[in-house]
Amino acid sequence: MNDPYGVATGEPMRSRSPRSDRPRRVWLQGGTSTQTWDWDLVAWAIAALGAGIAAAILLPDAPGLIWIAMLVPVVIAFRRSIPRGLLRFRAHDLLLGIMSGLALRVIAGWMAPLATWPTMDSWWSDALAPALVGPIVEELFFHALLLVALYTVFRRASRSRLAAGTVTALITTALFVLAHLLTDALDDHWSGPASIALVALVGALLVLLTGRIWSALIMHVAFNASYVSLGLIALMVTGDGGGAGLT
């Protein structure tokens, strides 16, 4: 007679707990990790973005205020819960992010062949902030907070991951472009808003396809850092002070 625990047959003993056999659900599939991510969290995010944009317009000499405003709802959301799998890192996230960021930089250069480069008067305002701080804060706000919250509420309403993902990607991209149009001194050329929209859309798709934030964050850093690097090279080639003027 076969032993119900597999002893007589030589089979290893296995846990019969249904909880241990159940696959862990990532936030894209719902579950308890996004249970508290609802419309009031979306409202907090939109209000903070509006306050940050207003501060950036009224106090143009303090551009960091909009980033501080963005971080407030991120902290509120992550104190509630961390969506399962969102902060998990995989090695291919690094490669995917770098390749996506550089590809978008090539596309942006093709759309605006006569690009203007940053002045590089300060390490902080012209190099570190736009290349590293800005992308990190923006990805945490738009794609780790707002995208996840909107996707969660739309998925509950529609019961469709495709519909929720599509609507969410379009909304976050539109808000991303609007925030930059209102706070950044963009060129009149159409390529500026177009490249920003591409970065936002690709970032949203990376998060929706992988379930993780890292490839989108690295993509954004690579996109911005490559612009700063090209600006440094241009300054050194033209002999207009180069990197020596950075403080």
FIVEXTOR-807073 format. One record per residue (C-alpha): residue in one letter; x, y, z; residue number from 1. Coordinates in Angstrom, 3 decimals, decimal comma. Layout:
BEGIN
  res        px        py        pz    n
    a         X         Y         Z  NUM
...
END
This chain:
BEGIN
  res        px        py        pz    n
    m     0,000     0,000     0,000    1
    n     1,320     3,423    -0,904    2
    d     2,026     5,633     2,035    3
    p    -0,007     8,873     1,761    4
    y     3,099    10,853     2,660    5
    g     5,307     9,125     0,083    6
    v     7,479     7,282     2,637    7
    a     6,803     3,759     1,377    8
    t     7,346     4,727    -2,255    9
    g    10,610     6,510    -1,600   10
    e     9,204     9,870    -2,662   11
    p    10,349    12,913    -0,694   12
    m     7,896    14,352     1,738   13
    r     6,212    17,524     0,489   14
    s     4,377    20,247     2,271   15
    r     0,659    20,018     1,658   16
    s     0,010    23,623     2,534   17
    p    -2,154    25,165    -0,223   18
    r    -0,648    28,557     0,586   19
    s     2,892    27,372    -0,279   20
    d     1,734    25,861    -3,588   21
    r    -0,016    29,060    -4,632   22
    p     2,059    31,261    -7,005   23
    r     2,866    34,718    -5,740   24
    r     0,916    37,375    -7,621   25
    v     2,716    40,460    -8,844   26
    w     0,983    43,830    -8,635   27
    l    -0,127    43,635   -12,279   28
    q    -2,403    40,756   -11,330   29
    g    -3,919    42,529    -8,356   30
    g    -3,618    41,105    -4,877   31
    t    -3,200    42,557    -1,418   32
    s    -0,025    44,536    -2,156   33
    t    -2,058    47,166    -4,075   34
    q    -5,265    46,874    -2,084   35
    t    -4,858    50,381    -0,642   36
    w    -3,750    51,939    -3,921   37
    d    -7,010    53,609    -4,893   38
    w    -8,484    56,871    -6,143   39
    d    -7,507    58,888    -3,093   40
    l    -3,858    58,013    -3,784   41
    v    -4,316    59,150    -7,392   42
    a    -5,818    62,389    -6,067   43
    w    -2,822    62,897    -3,764   44
    a    -0,484    62,420    -6,715   45
    i    -2,352    64,829    -9,008   46
    a    -2,589    67,467    -6,265   47
    a     1,126    67,174    -5,516   48
    l     2,001    67,452    -9,203   49
    g    -0,151    70,561    -9,538   50
    a     1,447    72,130    -6,475   51
    g     4,910    71,320    -7,800   52
    i     4,168    72,837   -11,199   53
    a     2,775    75,983    -9,563   54
    a     5,888    76,268    -7,379   55
    a     8,168    75,817   -10,372   56
    i     6,345    78,565   -12,296   57
    l     6,158    81,031    -9,393   58
    l     9,691    80,311    -8,131   59
    p    11,769    79,544   -11,233   60
    d    15,028    79,889    -9,297   61
    a    14,110    76,869    -7,155   62
    p    13,500    74,061    -9,664   63
    g    13,897    71,370    -7,008   64
    l    10,531    72,262    -5,444   65
    i     8,626    70,250    -8,038   66
    w    10,728    67,173    -7,250   67
    i    10,048    67,576    -3,537   68
    a     6,326    67,838    -4,284   69
    m     6,503    64,651    -6,361   70
    l     8,278    62,717    -3,621   71
    v     5,617    63,439    -0,986   72
    p     2,896    61,183    -2,488   73
    v     5,529    58,555    -3,321   74
    v     6,412    58,331     0,373   75
    i     2,713    58,228     1,292   76
    a     2,086    55,396    -1,168   77
    f     5,069    53,285    -0,153   78
    r     4,194    53,691     3,530   79
    r     0,845    52,107     2,715   80
    s     2,355    49,165     0,863   81
    i     4,932    48,318    -1,780   82
    p     3,417    46,686    -4,866   83
    r     4,732    43,146    -5,076   84
    g     7,569    42,833    -7,567   85
    l     7,757    46,531    -8,446   86
    l    11,140    47,077    -6,762   87
    r    12,557    43,672    -7,659   88
    f    15,724    43,959    -9,754   89
    r    16,852    41,630   -12,527   90
    a    20,196    41,851   -14,314   91
    h    18,571    42,271   -17,711   92
    d    16,771    45,388   -16,415   93
    l    20,137    47,155   -16,596   94
    l    20,767    46,143   -20,207   95
    l    17,190    46,847   -21,273   96
    g    17,255    50,280   -19,644   97
    i    20,597    51,349   -21,114   98
    m    19,765    50,144   -24,621   99
    s    16,334    51,795   -24,535  100
    g    17,743    55,092   -23,255  101
    l    20,487    55,259   -25,877  102
    a    18,081    54,279   -28,653  103
    l    15,722    57,074   -27,598  104
    r    18,648    59,515   -27,560  105
    v    19,483    58,552   -31,164  106
    i    15,837    59,048   -32,156  107
    a    15,722    62,418   -30,381  108
    g    18,915    63,462   -32,179  109
    w    17,427    62,442   -35,506  110
    m    14,293    64,499   -34,817  111
    a    16,327    67,570   -33,766  112
    p    19,679    67,547   -35,601  113
    l    20,380    71,147   -34,522  114
    a    20,065    70,475   -30,812  115
    t    21,207    73,039   -28,273  116
    w    23,473    71,742   -25,513  117
    p    23,388    72,670   -21,811  118
    t    25,607    75,549   -20,712  119
    m    27,378    73,459   -18,037  120
    d    27,860    76,370   -15,653  121
    s    27,232    74,198   -12,590  122
    w    27,755    70,539   -11,762  123
    w    24,451    70,451    -9,892  124
    s    22,010    72,381   -12,069  125
    d    23,450    71,436   -15,469  126
    a    24,850    67,939   -14,883  127
    l    23,921    65,985   -11,764  128
    a    20,342    67,197   -11,354  129
    p    19,147    66,606   -14,935  130
    a    21,181    63,434   -15,467  131
    l    20,435    61,624   -12,232  132
    v    18,169    63,316    -9,692  133
    g    15,440    64,402   -12,098  134
    p    15,022    61,021   -13,849  135
    i    14,926    59,112   -10,557  136
    v    12,293    61,371    -8,981  137
    e    10,187    61,502   -12,153  138
    e    10,210    57,738   -12,626  139
    l     9,287    57,157    -8,990  140
    f     6,384    59,574    -9,330  141
    f     5,033    58,879   -12,817  142
    h     5,763    55,174   -13,200  143
    a     6,233    53,732    -9,696  144
    l     3,338    55,675    -8,158  145
    l     0,922    57,224   -10,640  146
    l     1,052    54,464   -13,256  147
    v     0,625    51,691   -10,685  148
    a    -2,213    53,487    -8,890  149
    l    -4,082    54,320   -12,108  150
    y    -3,566    50,829   -13,506  151
    t    -4,896    49,326   -10,291  152
    v    -8,112    51,369   -10,207  153
    f    -8,772    50,988   -13,951  154
    r    -8,152    47,247   -13,818  155
    r   -10,643    46,881   -10,986  156
    a   -13,219    48,797   -13,021  157
    s   -12,614    47,203   -16,436  158
    r   -11,402    43,714   -15,452  159
    s    -9,056    43,997   -18,435  160
    r    -5,292    44,288   -18,076  161
    l    -4,933    45,466   -21,681  162
    a    -7,524    48,235   -21,355  163
    a    -6,173    49,355   -17,990  164
    g    -2,596    49,368   -19,260  165
    t    -3,460    51,304   -22,424  166
    v    -5,436    54,017   -20,648  167
    t    -2,857    54,307   -17,887  168
    a     0,085    54,614   -20,290  169
    l    -1,685    57,372   -22,235  170
    i    -2,676    59,337   -19,116  171
    t     0,765    59,190   -17,487  172
    t     2,435    60,133   -20,770  173
    a     0,133    63,135   -21,214  174
    l     0,775    64,331   -17,647  175
    f     4,519    63,813   -18,059  176
    v     4,578    65,946   -21,217  177
    l     2,321    68,610   -19,687  178
    a     4,533    68,921   -16,607  179
    h     7,620    69,445   -18,778  180
    l     5,888    71,887   -21,086  181
    l     4,845    74,036   -18,126  182
    t     8,128    73,931   -16,221  183
    d    10,941    73,495   -18,775  184
    a    12,259    76,015   -21,288  185
    l    11,684    73,815   -24,335  186
    d    12,536    74,819   -27,870  187
    d     9,696    75,777   -30,196  188
    h    10,630    72,846   -32,425  189
    w     8,183    69,928   -32,318  190
    s    10,967    67,506   -31,467  191
    g    11,146    68,620   -27,824  192
    p     7,648    67,531   -26,771  193
    a     7,878    64,509   -29,079  194
    s    11,059    63,196   -27,453  195
    i     9,607    63,772   -23,967  196
    a     6,467    61,875   -24,958  197
    l     8,577    58,974   -26,243  198
    v    10,520    58,770   -22,989  199
    a     7,299    58,765   -20,964  200
    l     5,576    56,209   -23,178  201
    v     8,538    53,840   -23,315  202
    g     8,959    54,123   -19,548  203
    a     5,306    53,246   -19,017  204
    l     5,532    50,266   -21,365  205
    l     8,663    48,957   -19,683  206
    v     6,959    48,979   -16,291  207
    l     3,760    47,431   -17,641  208
    l     5,629    44,696   -19,509  209
    t     8,174    43,796   -16,829  210
    g     6,226    44,664   -13,687  211
    r     9,379    46,368   -12,361  212
    i    10,497    49,991   -12,211  213
    w    14,231    49,546   -12,798  214
    s    14,398    49,289   -16,588  215
    a    12,301    52,468   -16,945  216
    l    14,397    54,307   -14,364  217
    i    17,687    53,272   -15,975  218
    m    16,318    54,162   -19,425  219
    h    15,468    57,676   -18,249  220
    v    18,868    58,147   -16,605  221
    a    20,659    56,897   -19,729  222
    f    18,593    59,217   -21,937  223
    n    19,298    62,316   -19,857  224
    a    22,910    61,431   -19,002  225
    s    23,750    60,910   -22,662  226
    y    22,473    64,421   -23,394  227
    v    24,629    65,874   -20,618  228
    s    27,642    63,873   -21,834  229
    l    27,188    65,058   -25,398  230
    g    26,926    68,617   -24,096  231
    l    30,222    68,246   -22,266  232
    i    31,879    66,862   -25,378  233
    a    30,494    69,704   -27,501  234
    l    31,815    72,301   -25,069  235
    m    35,264    70,749   -24,997  236
    v    35,423    70,439   -28,786  237
    t    34,397    74,056   -29,339  238
    g    36,824    75,233   -26,644  239
    d    34,093    77,266   -24,956  240
    g    35,254    76,554   -21,424  241
    g    34,429    72,838   -21,554  242
    g    34,075    71,033   -18,280  243
    a    36,445    73,404   -16,508  244
    g    33,663    75,858   -15,837  245
    l    31,553    73,390   -13,895  246
    t    31,163    74,117   -10,182  247
END
